[in-house]
Amino acid sequence: MSDNRQNFVMVPEPNTEVVVATPLGGLLARIQNALQRLLPGLAPAPETEAPTRPRLVFAFDATASREPAWATARQVTDALVKVLPGELDVALAVHGGSMLHTFTDFTDNANTLRDRAAGIRCLAGFTRMLPILARSLKRPGVRVIVYIGDVFEESLARGRKLADELAARGIKLIVLHDTSDAAARGNAEIFQDLARRTGGCVLPFDINAPDKLRDLLAAVAVYAVGGSKLLREKRSELPGALVLLDHLDDRRK
């Protein structure tokens, strides 16, 4: 089925990494090098120092079926960087069209994050959650990966390996699982397995309750900065703190 929605335009934007799947590794490297020579401003500079603030990757499945959920998520992305201003940097990672096409630089600017999210449209394809996990492992300072999705269509063995590597690095995976489609409910155990291997958890994602989603993301942001200790200290201020703490506690049962 076709429609008139705008598809992704695969043109690099400033401070954005673009991942293109291809078996021609050598050719791809030469093309990337040529682009960097011609358009040096499009490639983010290599990180030479460890980040001074904790980092969180906000990742999203933006395949065609995810349009309603993506619209909701765009409305609440600022919750990740507004709770503790200046203490958390966030990168946006999105897959669609069977590829990881967006992995931005980290920022503490809510407007920048929201504007980048607003420019992304959904595109049909298979999920590409695992490249997001792999890319996050290469970025220093990442403490939490928040992934919003409904189904898992990749190698479970590879996913478990990456989850174990995340755990070794102290990176938690928190999945907001959208089960509005009945077919997605069969993937609950997979997401639970991957998240629990990292010390993270799976939370409900309700596109009809953006305020609750905002509360959850705010709690996740606090957790990324100060772990369970800071989250408990702020539970009276954050409606989503108790929900997140309950799910983190459940993972140990």
C-alpha positions, 0 to 999 in steps of 0.5 A, spaced: 500 500 500 502 506 498 501 513 500 503 520 500 507 521 506 514 523 505 519 518 506 526 519 509 531 523 505 538 520 506 542 526 506 547 527 512 545 533 517 550 537 521 552 533 527 548 527 525 551 520 524 548 516 518 549 508 518 548 505 511 547 498 510 551 495 505 556 489 504 561 493 500 565 495 506 571 498 502 567 502 497 563 504 503 569 507 507 572 510 500 565 514 499 564 516 506 572 519 506 570 522 500 564 526 503 568 528 509 573 531 505 568 535 500 563 536 506 567 536 513 562 540 516 557 534 516 561 529 520 561 530 527 569 530 530 571 524 533 571 524 541 578 526 544 575 526 551 571 523 556 564 526 557 563 530 563 556 529 564 552 522 563 549 520 557 542 517 554 540 514 548 533 515 546 532 510 541 525 509 536 522 504 531 520 508 526 517 503 521 511 504 517 506 501 523 509 506 528 507 512 525 501 514 531 506 512 536 512 516 533 507 522 533 506 521 541 514 520 542 515 527 539 511 530 543 515 528 550 522 528 548 524 534 551 522 530 558 529 527 557 533 533 558 528 538 562 528 534 569 535 536 571 538 541 566 545 541 564 546 534 567 544 529 562 546 529 554 541 525 550 542 523 543 536 521 538 537 514 535 532 512 530 531 506 525 526 505 519 526 502 512 530 496 515 536 501 517 539 505 522 539 512 519 539 517 525 544 517 531 545 524 533 550 527 537 549 528 544 545 534 546 542 538 553 538 542 549 531 540 549 529 544 543 534 541 538 532 534 540 525 536 539 526 539 532 530 533 530 525 528 532 520 533 528 523 532 522 523 524 522 518 520 518 516 513 519 518 508 513 516 501 512 522 495 513 524 490 518 527 492 525 534 495 527 534 495 534 541 491 535 545 496 530 543 502 535 545 497 541 552 496 538 553 504 536 551 506 543 557 501 546 562 505 542 560 512 545 563 513 551 559 516 557 552 512 555 548 510 562 542 508 559 538 506 552 531 508 552 528 504 546 521 504 544 518 499 539 513 493 538 516 487 535 523 484 535 525 481 528 533 480 529 537 475 531 536 473 539 543 470 540 546 477 537 541 481 541 543 477 548 551 478 546 550 485 545 545 486 552 551 482 556 556 487 553 552 493 555 551 490 562 559 489 562 559 497 561 554 498 566 549 501 560 542 499 562 537 498 557 530 500 558 524 498 553 518 502 552 514 496 549 508 498 545 503 492 545 497 496 542 497 491 536 496 484 539 502 481 534 507 485 539 505 482 545 508 475 543 515 479 543 514 481 551 519 476 553 524 477 548 524 485 550 524 482 558 530 478 556 534 483 553 533 489 558 534 484 564 541 482 562 543 489 562 539 491 569 534 494 566 527 493 565 521 493 560 515 499 561 508 500 558 508 505 552 501 508 551 500 512 546 493 515 549 497 517 555 502 522 553 502 525 560 504 518 563 509 517 558 512 524 559 513 522 567 516 515 565 521 519 561 523 524 566 524 518 571 528 515 566 532 521 565 533 522 573 535 514 573 540 516 568 544 521 572 544 518 579 541 511 578 536 508 583 539 512 589 537 519 586 530 516 583 528 514 590 530 521 593 526 524 588 520 520 588 515 525 591 517 530 585 516 525 580 510 521 578 513 516 574 519 514 579 515 509 583 513 506 576 520 505 574 522 503 581 517 498 581 519 495 574 527 495 576 525 491 582 521 486 579 527 484 574 530 481 580 525 477 582 
